[in-house]
């Protein structure tokens, strides 16, 4: 999506009218008036007049004594309007050529044209349904079946179908068929293989809604259209009242999308496993992304090499593939911290690649996350905190990005906010990477809760990384289990023979809180690493 200075006023007004008239635009009458007001003021070159005060007076009927510090009406309504626009463009307006957005931090709208990106194939050209099935993951959310003959439940089922579509569409790795394309199949018996071929999708999300006197039960299933196999299913039972219907829909949609569409969700893990079987000559650009996810589950030098080579090939195939640039940046940042390979100026390379990725795909949350990772390793807390907030705003319910944001915040010493975000990410997707437990270990260790810290260390489960034996050794030594701690130190020195001279340097690559780093060193001293400084 790019800003287009040649975009005419007529095109913008036509787009505004299209949004206002579309039933998929979930905004109140006042929010629609808000949008019309700021768009027209901008087109009439009166952006200097677009302020909270003028909006409050012109749209919400506030008097001249309006004080935004006392009455937050404009700020609150602007947030709701932004969400309504996001929802519209993820669903009903997904194919609209013009986008109207209100960036956070301002009430002045921006206007963009949308350049359609064809599905990436081996040569970077659009392909058939078969190519879509073997390339980037594609999914259609089918209309949920209402098992009770009540109009109220019909509305709930349709609303949840749309909410699921919207939430899954927030994950840029997944291509989602618009709900308008799937609603025509409502009430029909479907053949997964045929429907997958007709829609050009690899996966179908299906389900049903049932209600008794006190609760509502929603069952969701994920089907692979290549085999018609159900690869996941779960039921959600919630107490229902007239005031919590939307909350139930949102909460279920967050959980389902986190489990299936997250970077560590079912779809990516399944495709990653398939990709490993492909010969190098059969790889597409998107296979490089899957190689990266494979690396993140293994964190070994061999997986690092495989992912880096694949991603470098991907940007040769598609020089505008922002995700690939961001992942290369991520790899160089990891190499800086973990030392897989001797590469000159890894953090400088990481920053260059991450910035290129963001320039190409500024609205891609994972791409922006790569830049926050670089700022973390630079120890630039101010830039990190600013960019992590911007990254989270793109999808505050993305399980992996929310979790990793909390992970980094915690290791920067922002324990309260960090652990809350980390636990939210872990709750949204139970298939989170086990290295998340480094932060939960540190949180327990700093509080001298050593038995809990040891339990977290056992969940880390990366025996080839120095952190695995370090966590076990320190927790065990602080618990007085010295013999077991010494055994963990022996394992550590096999993984990192130079740890006595390089250990503090390696610890500080991730742990940014000096007093806790001192406490880790103290625990290692008790475990027998006397020479560690």
N, C-alpha and C positions, 0 to 999 in steps of 0.2 A: 504494500500500500504506500503510495507516494503522494506528496503534496503536488498539486497541479495548478500553477499560476494561471493557466489558460482556461480553467474551469469557469464557465459562464454563470452569471447570476441566474439566468433562466434554468440552467441545469440544476443549480443548487435549490432553487425554489420548487422545481418539479420533484426533486428528491424529498424535500421537506413535506410537500403535500402528500406524496406517496406514503411516507412514514406515518403522518397524522391520520390518514384514512385507513391504514392497515390494522386489522383486528389483532395482528400479532405484536403490535406495539403496546406493551402493557404499561401505559402511563395514565395518570389521572388527567382530568380536564385542565387543572391548573399546571401540571407538569408539561402538558402540550402547549399551553399558553406561554410558559417559561421558555420552551424551546423555540417557538415562533418569534418571541420577543428578541432573544439574543441573536438568532439568525438574521432577522431583518435589520437590527441595529448594526450588525457586522457588515451586511451587504450595503448599507447606506453610509458606511465609513464612519460610524459613530462608536467605535470600540472603546474609546476613552470614557463613554457613558455607561459601559457595561460593568456595573459594580453591584455588590450585595444590596446597597441602599436603593438604587434605582429599580432593581428587580423586585425588591420587597414592596415598593410603592406602586410600580406599574402593574405587577402581576398579582401580588397577594394583598393589595389594598391596605398596606400599612400606612400610617400617617407620617408626617415630616419628623416626628420625634423618634422614629425607628432607630433602635440601637442593636446592631448585630451581636454584640457581646451579651445582651440580655435575651434577645429573641433569635434563635439559630435557624429560623424557618428556611432561609435561602440555602444555607449550607446543607441542611438535611435534605431538602427537596432536590438540590443539585446532585447529591449522591444517589438518590432514587432515580432521577432522570438518567444519569450515566448508566445505571444498571439496566434500566428499560431499553436504552439504546444498544447496550451490549447484547441483551437478550434478542432484540429485533434482528441485529446483524448476524447473530449466530443461527437464527432460525428463518423467519419469513424473509428477511432481507439479505440472506447469505449470498445471493447472486446479483445484488444491486450494484450498478457501476459507480455510484457516488456514495461516499460515507461522510456522515456528519457526526463529529465527536466533540465532546467538551472535556478537554484535558484536565486532569486533577490539578488543583492549585489556581485555576482561573475559571471564569464563567464565559470567556470568549470562545466561541466554537471554532473548530478547524474543519476544513473541507478537503477530502482526498478522493482521488480516483483509484479504482481497484484494478490491478493488472492480474488477469487470470493466469494461474500457474498450472500447466498441465501436469498430470501425474508423471513423476520422474521414472524413466525406464533406463535400461543400460546405456542408451545413447541420448538420454535426456529428452525424448519426444513422447507425445501422448500415445497410449497404447490401448488395446482392447480390454474387455472385461477380464480376460485371462491375465493380461499384464498387470491389471490392478490387483488381482487376487494374489499375484506372486511378488508384488512390490510393497509399497507403503500400506499399512493396515487400513482397511475400510470397514465400516460398520453401518448397519441400518437399525434404528430403534423401531420395532414394530408396535402398532397400537396395542396397549395392554387390554386384555380381555376382562370385561366386568362379569363376574360370576353371579351377581345378584341383579334382579330386574328392578333397579332403582335409578332414576335420573341423576340423583345426587352422586351415586357411585360412578356413573358414567362420566360425569364431569371430573371427578377425582382421577379416574383412570386416564382420561385424555390429558388432564393437566400434568400428571406424573410422566406420561409419555413425552410431553414437550419439555418438561424439566430435565429428564434424563438426556434428551437430545442436546439441550443447551449445555449441560455440564460436561458431557463427553466431548462436545465440540471445543471446549476450552483447552483441551489437550492437543497441542499442535502436531503431535506425532500421528494422530488419528484423523482420518477423513470420515466425516459423518454425513449421511444422506439426510437432507432436510425433511422435517416431519411431514410437509405437504406431499412429499413423494411416497411416503409410507402409509398415510392415513387412508388412501384409497383401498388398502388391503384390510381395513377394519372389518372384523366379523367373518373374514374368509379363512378357510383352511389352507395353510401354506405348505408348499414343498420347499424345504430349505435349499436344496441344490438348485432347483429351477429359479427360485427367487434370488438366490445369490448371483446366479449368472445374469438374470435379467437386470438387476440393479447394479451389477458390477461390484459386489461387496463380498468380503471374505467372511464376515461375521454378522450374525443377527442377534439382537437382544429382544427377547420375548418375555411375556409374563402375564400375570393375572392379578385381579383384585377381588377380595372377598370380605364381607363385613358381617359381624354378628351384632348383638345388642350393645356391646360396649367397646369393641375394638375393630380395627381394620387389619387385614392380613394381605401383604403384597408378596408375591413370589416372582422372582426374576431368574431368567435362564440365559446363558450365553451359548450360542450354537455356531459351530464351524460349518460353513456351507459347502466346503469341499467334501466333507464326510457325513454331513447331517448329524454329527455327534454333539451331544450336549457336553460342554467342557467345564461348565461351572453353573451352579445354581444356589440360591439362598432365599430364605423367607424372612420377612420383616413383619413383626406384629406390633402395632402401636395402638394405644388408647386414642380414640378420636372424639373431638368435640367440634362444635361449629367454629371455634376460633383458632384451632391449630392445624387446619387442613393444609395450608400452604407450608407451614413449618415442617409437617410430616413429609410432604412432597420433596422439599429442599433437602431435608436430612437424609432421606433414602437415596436421592439422586447423588448427593455428595459421596455417600458410602459406596454405592455401586460403581460410580465413575472412578473412584480411587482404587478399587480392587481390580477393575478390568482395564482401565485406560491409562493408568499412571506409568511413569517410566519403569517401574518395577512391577507393573500389573500383569495380569494373566496373558493379555494379548502379546505384549512385547516379549515376555519370557518364552512364550510358545514360538513366536517367530524367530527369536534369537536361537533357540534350540534347532529349528529347521535350517537356519542359515549356516550353522556350523557344518552341515553336511554338504554344502555346495562347493563345487570346484571353483578356484579363483576366476576361471574364464566365464563363469556363469553369474558372477556377482553384479548386482545393480548398485546404483549410488546409495540407495537406502540400506543395503546390506552392511555398508560401513557403519551406519548408526547402530545396527544390531551388534556389530563387532565391538563397538564402544560399550554397550550395555553388558556384553559378555565380559569385557575387561573389568568393569565395575563390580561384577560379582566375584571375580577371581583375584584381582589386584596382584598380578605376578608380572615379572619382566617379559615373559613370553606373550601374555595377553596384551600387554602394553605395546609391544612391537607389532602384533597383528592388527590391533586397532589403529595405530598411527599410520601404518602402511595403507590400510583400507581407506581411511579418511583422506589421506593425501591423494590417493587415486580418485576418490569421489569428487574432490574439487577440481581435478583435471577434467572429469566427465561433465561436471556442472559447476562452473566458476562462480555461480551466484547462490550456491547452496550454503546459506547462513548457518544452518545447524552443524554442518560438517566443520566449518571454520571454528565455531564455538567449541566443539568437542576436541578439536586439535589443541585449542587454547587450554581446555580443561586438562588434557593429557600432559601438556608441558608444565602446568601448575602442579599437578600431582608428582611429576618427575622431580621438580624442584624440592618437594617436601619428602619424597620417598626414595629418590636416588636410584631409579631403575636403570637408567643409562646415563653415560657421560655426554651431555649435550650442553654446549655453551649458551650462557645467558637464557636459561629456560624460562625464568619469570618474565623477561623482556619479550620473548617469543610468545608466551602465554597471553600477555596483554595485547600484543599486536593482533593475534588471531581472534581473541575474544572481541576486541573492538570492531574488527572486520565483520564478525558474525552479527553483532548488534546493528551495525550500519545496514546490513542486508535484510535482517529480520527483526526490527525493533520491537514488534509485538509478540515475539516468540518468547515465552517465559523461560524455557530451558536455556535458550541462547543468552538471555540477560543474566541468568544464574551463573554462567561461566565467568562473566565479568565480576560478579560479586566474589567469586572464588579467588580470582586474582588479587582483588583488593584485600581479601582476608590474608593471603600469604604475604602480601606487601606489609601487613601490619597497619594498613591505612584504615583505622576504625571509622573515621568520619565519612569517607567515601563508601566504605562497606555498608554502614548503616543506612546511608541515603539510597544506595542502589538496591539494597535488599528490600527496602520498603517499596520501591518502584516495581521490583520483581514480583513481590507478593500481591501487589494490586492487580496484576494481570490475571491471576487466578488464586484467590485466597484459600481455595480448597484443593489445590493440587498436592496430593499426599507427599510425593518425593520432595518437591521444591519447598513446601512448608516445613517438612521435617529437616531438610538439610539447612534451611535458613536458621531454624532453631538450634541445630547442631553447631553451626559456626558461631551464632550469638553466644551460646553457652561457653564455648572455648575462648571467646573474647571476654568472658566475665559477666555477660548479661544473663545471669542464671535464671531469674524469674521469668522474663519474657521468652528466653531461649528454650528452657525446658518445657514451657507451656506449648510452644509451637512444635517442638520435637514430638511431644506426646500426642499432639493432634495429628501430625503426619503419620505416626505409627498406628494410631487408631483408625485413620481413614483407609490405610492399606496394610494389612497384616503381613504382606510380603516385602516389607521394607528391607533395605540392606542391613546386614547385621553389624556393620561398622558404625551404625547409629549409636551402638552401646558404648562407644568411647566416651561420648558426652555424658550419658547417664552414669557411667562409672565415675567420671570426674566429679559429678555432682554429689554422689554418695561419699567419695573419698575425701572431698574437701570438708564434709560435715563429720568426718571421722566415723562414718557408718561402714566399717570395713567389711563386715559380713555381706551387707548389701552390695558393696562395691565389688567384692569377689564374685558374687552371683552375676553381676553385670559383665564382669570380665569373661566369664565362661560363655556368655552369649555372643561375644565378639567374633570368635571362630574364624580368624585369619592367621593360621599358624606360621605362615611364611612372612608375616609382617612383624616388626620388632615390638609393636604395641601389644600384641597378644601376650607374650611372656612378661613384658614390663608390667602390665596391669595385674597379672596374676602374682608376680613376685612381690610387688609393693603391697598389695592387699594382704597377702599371706604373711609377709614379714610384720606388718602392723598388727596382725592378729596373734602374733607369737608363734606361728607355724613355720619356724625358720628352716627346717629341713626341706619342706616342700617349696619354700621360697627359693632356696639355693638351687633346687632342681630346675625351677623356672628360669633362674639366671643362667644356668648351663645351656638351656634351650635358647635363651636370648643371644648368647655369645656364638652359638652356631649360626643363627640367623644374621647377626651383625657382629662379626669378629672384632671390629674397631669400636664397639659401643662405649668402652671405658673412656676413650678419647673424644668420640663424636656424639656421645649420648645426649648431653645437654643441648647441643646444636639441633639434634633430631627431635627432641622433645619440644623445643621451642618453635619448631616449624608448625606445630598444630596447637599447642597449649600456649595461649597468649597471656596467661595470668601468672606472674612470676612467683608469687608466694605458693601457689599450688605446684608449680614446677619444682620449687625447693622441696616441697613435701614428697613429691615423687622421688627425687634424688635421695631424700632421707630414707624412704622405704627401701630403695635399692641398696643403700649403704648397709642397712640392717640385714639385707639378703646376701651380703658378701661382696658387693661391688665397691670396695673401699676406695679405689683410685678414681672413681667417677667424680668429677668436679661439680 
